[in-house]
Amino acid sequence: MKKHDLISMHDLTVDDIQIYLNTAARVEEIPLKDRFTLLQGKIMASLFFEASTRTRLSFEAAMYRLGGNVIGFAEQAATSISKGESFSDTIHTVENYADVIVIRHPKEGTSRHAAQISYLPVINAGDGTNQHPTQTLLDLYTIVKSFKKIEGLRIAFVGDLKYSRTVHSLLQALIKFRVNEFMLVSPDSLCLPEYLKRIETDFPVTFVETRHLEDAIPYADIIYMTRIQRERFPDQIEYEKVKDSYCLNAKMLKVAQNTLKILHPLPRVNEIAPDVDETPHAEYFQQVKNGLIMRQAILLYVFEVQL
């Protein structure tokens, strides 16, 4: 792995993560008009083999607002892979046109493979059900802004814990920060993979599993909602069975702590009712805003820009 590749939270130490968080805080202090020259002349290749709204657009906006430029594609059908070109040849072609590669792909491990074969820095924007490190960094930044800390918080993950790469990445990062209490709320078929409950630590980590969202509301400092991901199910009949498992609404939040924050990587379908948006607990649109800041920080770190 090259120094500035960002592929998995597993690769990062707490100190590494803190660099990204500190850089994001400094970026936020810089007026927008003063950011436009920071990456002038640099080109980002945005290679999205899988659908995206927030990640793709925020990375592109981040690059443009730093004075750089963007090339790339938003679907595999628009590339020569649809003609039979290999993934490796696509990466070797693109690296002649850009200074950094941001890649999303439905297959696990693809971003790491790209990093291994390319001399450019590679940023993983989501690889299948595996990892989504830039989402995790913006989630952590959101948590720090809300609570001024990470350690000691109680986190409830709700929904698709089996396939959600955002849950997998964030859980690994939170344990690095010595968070040791988690509630896992999911249908039987979408439980958190066992290997993520066996992460080696020098302190005890507690997982409380339940099928009932109501159990999490008075317990948690943070409820991290996820949608049931239709595109991850090999059997659509199984998806239909669980798609409406959870729906959080404002009335349910009457038993919540005053400081509770609700996060969601988005998009949402029906797992959070619109009336939650007007409560002080809703933090998911702030996550979107923080995504632009964090992805600017990531790009500035890649190019070693001193702030």
Secondary structure per residue as TSV (DSSP state, phi and psi in degrees):
chain	resnum	aa	ss	phi	psi
A	1	M	-	360.0	138.1
A	2	K	-	-82.3	160.1
A	3	K	T	-54.1	-42.0
A	4	H	T	-103.8	10.6
A	5	D	-	-66.7	143.8
A	6	L	B	-128.7	97.9
A	7	I	-	-114.9	-42.6
A	8	S	-	-150.2	146.4
A	9	M	G	-65.7	-22.9
A	10	H	G	-61.7	-28.3
A	11	D	G	-80.0	-14.7
A	12	L	-	-101.5	141.7
A	13	T	-	-88.4	170.7
A	14	V	H	-59.5	-40.4
A	15	D	H	-62.6	-40.1
A	16	D	H	-60.5	-46.9
A	17	I	H	-62.7	-39.9
A	18	Q	H	-63.5	-32.6
A	19	I	H	-59.9	-45.2
A	20	Y	H	-63.7	-42.9
A	21	L	H	-64.2	-42.9
A	22	N	H	-66.6	-38.6
A	23	T	H	-64.9	-41.4
A	24	A	H	-60.8	-41.5
A	25	A	H	-62.8	-38.8
A	26	R	H	-69.7	-39.3
A	27	V	H	-57.9	-42.9
A	28	E	H	-64.4	-23.2
A	29	E	H	-81.8	-14.8
A	30	I	S	-86.9	126.5
A	31	P	-	-56.6	145.7
A	32	L	H	-52.3	-42.2
A	33	K	H	-65.2	-22.6
A	34	D	H	-90.9	-4.1
A	35	R	H	-89.1	-15.1
A	36	F	T	-71.2	-9.3
A	37	T	T	-108.8	-0.4
A	38	L	T	-67.8	-34.0
A	39	L	T	-123.5	31.8
A	40	Q	T	-60.0	131.5
A	41	G	T	90.5	-9.2
A	42	K	-	-89.4	149.8
A	43	I	E	-125.0	130.5
A	44	M	E	-105.7	129.8
A	45	A	E	-93.0	119.3
A	46	S	E	-104.2	101.1
A	47	L	E	-108.5	96.3
A	48	F	E	-111.1	101.9
A	49	F	S	-85.3	-3.1
A	50	E	S	-138.1	149.2
A	51	A	-	-59.4	144.8
A	52	S	-	-161.0	145.0
A	53	T	S	-112.9	-66.7
A	54	R	H	-66.1	-47.7
A	55	T	H	-65.3	-48.8
A	56	R	H	-65.0	-50.0
A	57	L	H	-67.7	-35.5
A	58	S	H	-71.2	-36.4
A	59	F	H	-64.1	-43.6
A	60	E	H	-66.6	-43.7
A	61	A	H	-62.8	-40.5
A	62	A	H	-58.6	-44.9
A	63	M	H	-66.6	-45.2
A	64	Y	H	-62.7	-40.0
A	65	R	H	-75.9	-7.7
A	66	L	T	-99.1	4.1
A	67	G	T	91.6	2.3
A	68	G	-	-89.6	-174.0
A	69	N	E	-127.7	164.2
A	70	V	E	-131.8	135.5
A	71	I	E	-125.1	164.0
A	72	G	E	145.3	-160.4
A	73	F	E	-148.9	160.4
A	74	A	S	-112.9	0.7
A	75	E	S	-158.0	149.0
A	76	Q	G	-64.3	-30.1
A	77	A	G	-62.3	-20.6
A	78	A	G	-88.6	8.1
A	79	T	S	-116.6	170.6
A	80	S	G	-75.1	-7.8
A	81	I	G	-60.5	-33.6
A	82	S	G	-65.8	-16.4
A	83	K	G	-95.6	-3.4
A	84	G	T	111.7	0.6
A	85	E	-	-65.3	144.2
A	86	S	-	-75.8	157.6
A	87	F	H	-60.6	-42.5
A	88	S	H	-60.6	-42.5
A	89	D	H	-65.6	-35.8
A	90	T	H	-61.8	-46.2
A	91	I	H	-62.5	-44.8
A	92	H	H	-66.3	-28.5
A	93	T	H	-71.7	-49.4
A	94	V	H	-64.1	-33.7
A	95	E	T	-66.3	-13.4
A	96	N	T	-80.0	-12.3
A	97	Y	T	-111.0	-9.2
A	98	A	-	-138.9	175.6
A	99	D	S	-111.8	-16.3
A	100	V	E	-153.3	147.3
A	101	I	E	-116.5	128.0
A	102	V	E	-112.4	125.0
A	103	I	E	-133.6	134.5
A	104	R	E	-121.2	137.2
A	105	H	E	-149.8	144.2
A	106	P	S	-73.3	-11.2
A	107	K	S	-99.6	128.9
A	108	E	T	-60.7	138.7
A	109	G	T	87.3	-3.7
A	110	T	H	-67.6	-39.6
A	111	S	H	-64.6	-39.3
A	112	R	H	-65.2	-39.5
A	113	H	H	-61.9	-42.5
A	114	A	H	-60.5	-41.6
A	115	A	H	-64.9	-34.0
A	116	Q	H	-71.9	-30.0
A	117	I	H	-101.4	-12.6
A	118	S	-	-104.7	144.5
A	119	Y	S	-83.9	-9.2
A	120	L	S	-84.3	155.8
A	121	P	-	-62.6	139.1
A	122	V	E	-121.2	132.9
A	123	I	E	-115.2	125.5
A	124	N	E	-81.4	115.8
A	125	A	E	-100.7	21.4
A	126	G	E	120.8	120.1
A	127	D	E	-127.0	99.3
A	128	G	T	57.3	-132.3
A	129	T	T	-96.7	14.3
A	130	N	T	-87.7	-75.0
A	131	Q	B	-139.6	153.3
A	132	H	-	-147.1	70.2
A	133	P	H	-64.0	-32.9
A	134	T	H	-70.7	-32.8
A	135	Q	H	-65.2	-40.5
A	136	T	H	-63.2	-42.8
A	137	L	H	-62.7	-40.1
A	138	L	H	-72.4	-31.5
A	139	D	H	-63.1	-45.9
A	140	L	H	-62.4	-40.0
A	141	Y	H	-63.4	-40.1
A	142	T	H	-63.3	-42.8
A	143	I	H	-63.8	-44.7
A	144	V	H	-63.4	-40.1
A	145	K	H	-65.9	-32.9
A	146	S	H	-80.9	-39.8
A	147	F	H	-115.8	-9.0
A	148	K	S	63.9	13.7
A	149	K	-	-164.7	169.8
A	150	I	-	-123.4	-49.4
A	151	E	T	-59.8	139.0
A	152	G	T	93.4	-7.7
A	153	L	-	-80.7	151.7
A	154	R	E	-106.5	123.8
A	155	I	E	-114.2	132.9
A	156	A	E	-113.6	122.6
A	157	F	E	-98.7	131.8
A	158	V	E	-129.6	133.8
A	159	G	S	112.1	-124.6
A	160	D	-	-87.5	91.4
A	161	L	T	-92.0	-11.2
A	162	K	T	-80.1	-48.2
A	163	Y	T	-101.0	-10.5
A	164	S	-	-74.8	107.9
A	165	R	H	-67.5	-27.0
A	166	T	H	-67.2	-40.2
A	167	V	H	-65.4	-45.2
A	168	H	H	-60.7	-45.1
A	169	S	H	-66.4	-47.2
A	170	L	H	-66.4	-40.1
A	171	L	H	-58.4	-45.9
A	172	Q	H	-59.9	-41.4
A	173	A	H	-68.7	-42.2
A	174	L	H	-62.9	-38.2
A	175	I	H	-65.8	-35.0
A	176	K	H	-59.2	-32.6
A	177	F	T	-89.5	14.1
A	178	R	T	67.5	24.8
A	179	V	-	-70.0	130.1
A	180	N	-	-131.6	12.2
A	181	E	E	-129.5	120.1
A	182	F	E	-133.0	140.6
A	183	M	E	-110.0	132.6
A	184	L	E	-113.2	115.2
A	185	V	E	-116.8	113.0
A	186	S	-	-160.6	160.7
A	187	P	-	-65.7	161.7
A	188	D	G	-54.9	-36.5
A	189	S	G	-81.4	-5.5
A	190	L	G	-125.7	31.8
A	191	C	-	-67.9	156.4
A	192	L	-	-60.8	134.7
A	193	P	-	-57.2	142.9
A	194	E	G	-60.3	-34.4
A	195	Y	G	-63.4	-27.0
A	196	L	G	-77.1	-17.2
A	197	K	G	-89.0	-3.1
A	198	R	G	-116.0	23.8
A	199	I	-	-62.8	129.7
A	200	E	-	-71.2	130.4
A	201	T	-	-141.2	166.2
A	202	D	S	-100.4	18.7
A	203	F	S	-146.0	155.2
A	204	P	-	-73.6	138.3
A	205	V	-	-118.1	128.6
A	206	T	E	-105.9	129.4
A	207	F	E	-117.5	121.1
A	208	V	E	-107.0	118.7
A	209	E	E	-102.9	137.8
A	210	T	E	-149.1	160.3
A	211	R	S	-101.8	1.5
A	212	H	-	-117.0	117.7
A	213	L	H	-57.8	-35.6
A	214	E	H	-58.6	-28.2
A	215	D	H	-66.0	-30.0
A	216	A	H	-80.7	-26.7
A	217	I	T	-63.9	-49.4
A	218	P	T	-76.9	-15.4
A	219	Y	T	-80.9	-39.9
A	220	A	-	-93.3	149.8
A	221	D	S	-84.9	-32.6
A	222	I	E	-134.9	129.0
A	223	I	E	-107.1	118.2
A	224	Y	E	-103.5	99.5
A	225	M	E	-83.2	146.8
A	226	T	-	-135.9	153.3
A	227	R	-	-83.2	155.8
A	228	I	-	-77.9	117.8
A	229	Q	-	-88.7	101.8
A	230	R	G	-56.5	-38.3
A	231	E	G	-69.7	-13.1
A	232	R	G	-90.4	-10.8
A	233	F	-	-88.1	122.5
A	234	P	S	-70.5	-22.2
A	235	D	-	-121.1	110.8
A	236	Q	H	-67.1	-24.4
A	237	I	H	-65.1	-39.7
A	238	E	H	-65.8	-37.1
A	239	Y	H	-61.5	-44.5
A	240	E	H	-60.2	-31.1
A	241	K	H	-68.4	-29.7
A	242	V	H	-117.6	-3.3
A	243	K	T	-61.1	-28.6
A	244	D	T	-109.5	32.9
A	245	S	S	-63.5	-37.2
A	246	Y	-	-137.3	138.9
A	247	C	-	-145.8	112.2
A	248	L	B	-87.6	128.5
A	249	N	-	-127.1	169.6
A	250	A	G	-63.1	-36.4
A	251	K	G	-61.0	-37.6
A	252	M	G	-65.1	-22.7
A	253	L	G	-82.7	1.4
A	254	K	G	-63.7	-23.5
A	255	V	G	-97.2	5.7
A	256	A	S	-78.6	156.6
A	257	Q	-	-63.4	149.3
A	258	N	T	-59.9	-30.7
A	259	T	T	-90.9	0.7
A	260	L	-	-55.3	136.1
A	261	K	E	-121.0	138.6
A	262	I	E	-107.3	121.2
A	263	L	E	-110.4	155.2
A	264	H	-	-159.6	129.6
A	265	P	-	-70.8	-15.5
A	266	L	S	61.6	153.5
A	267	P	-	-76.2	153.1
A	268	R	-	-99.1	156.1
A	269	V	S	-111.7	-79.5
A	270	N	S	-136.4	16.2
A	271	E	S	-80.7	-15.5
A	272	I	B	-129.7	119.5
A	273	A	-	-70.1	148.5
A	274	P	G	-57.6	-26.5
A	275	D	G	-69.4	-15.5
A	276	V	G	-70.0	-27.4
A	277	D	G	-56.8	-30.7
A	278	E	G	-89.4	0.4
A	279	T	S	-89.8	158.6
A	280	P	T	-70.8	-6.7
A	281	H	T	-83.2	-22.4
A	282	A	B	-70.9	121.6
A	283	E	-	-127.5	4.5
A	284	Y	H	-73.1	-29.7
A	285	F	H	-78.2	-26.4
A	286	Q	H	-66.2	-34.9
A	287	Q	H	-56.9	-44.0
A	288	V	H	-59.0	-45.9
A	289	K	H	-61.8	-43.8
A	290	N	H	-66.0	-24.4
A	291	G	H	-61.7	-39.8
A	292	L	H	-65.2	-43.4
A	293	I	H	-63.4	-47.8
A	294	M	H	-65.0	-38.9
A	295	R	H	-72.1	-27.6
A	296	Q	H	-65.0	-42.9
A	297	A	H	-61.0	-42.2
A	298	I	H	-62.1	-45.4
A	299	L	H	-65.1	-39.2
A	300	L	H	-66.5	-36.5
A	301	Y	H	-66.0	-41.4
A	302	V	H	-56.0	-42.7
A	303	F	T	-94.4	9.5
A	304	E	T	54.1	42.4
A	305	V	-	-80.7	126.0
A	306	Q	-	-86.8	126.9
A	307	L	-	-102.7	360.0
